[in-house]
Amino acid sequence: MKNLTRALVLSLSLLAVACGDSKEDDKDGEGGGGGGGGGGNALQCSAVGWCTTWSADTNEVTNAPPLTGGNLREGTYRVEQGIGYDAAMVLRGSSVILLGGSWNNYLGTWKVSNGKLELTRASSCDDYSEGPLDNLVTEVHAFAVRGDELFTQDQDDSRGTILRWKRVNDLCEESASFKCRGSVCSCATTTNKPMTGQQSCAG
């Protein structure tokens, strides 16, 4: 059994994303993530921190449903297949945190408009600094939902790569697709703690 290093365990109760709300397709492009969440519902950039040496399955996703949109629930999603590195996101209200697995986050908003998932980055925080971006950056993705799985395809990806995400309770929960593939096996999360000064989980 692999020796895993865990810090604080990420839970849906701490993230308060277990309410199971969904985002309906906003035909006018002004709802959902466009208008900002309620006062007590907005995420902070360091609400969740993540550092891991695990990675997703690099094999091409070949069984995705048609990327025609759907009801996307709030929660924590982790990439399971399609790229060989670590990525996740937390959706709450209109807020989104895009997480890399080395204590590096982007904070912004999300919405579904005309059957597409729009993710807008407004600020960043990592183990060195925190602050707003010079310019807002918006990514537009075709997507589909199947149970707890989310499939996305970046409109600007010339290769047409499809990513398979899974809605998880714990970012450090190993799966058949997302797991340690090297000699150093480590995964740690933090909740509502500054990421500046966090130690690398790679040793």
Secondary structure, DSSP 4 states (H G I P E B T S, - for coil): ----B--BPP-HHHHT-TT--EE--BTTS-SGGGS---TTTPPPTTSEEEEES-B-B-SPP--PPP--B--EESEEEEEEESSSS-EEEEEETTEEEEEETBTEEEEEEEEEETTEEEEEEEEEEESS-EEEEEEEEEEEEEEEEETTEEEEEETT-TT--EEEEEEES-TT---SSSB--SS--BEEEEES---TTPPPTT-
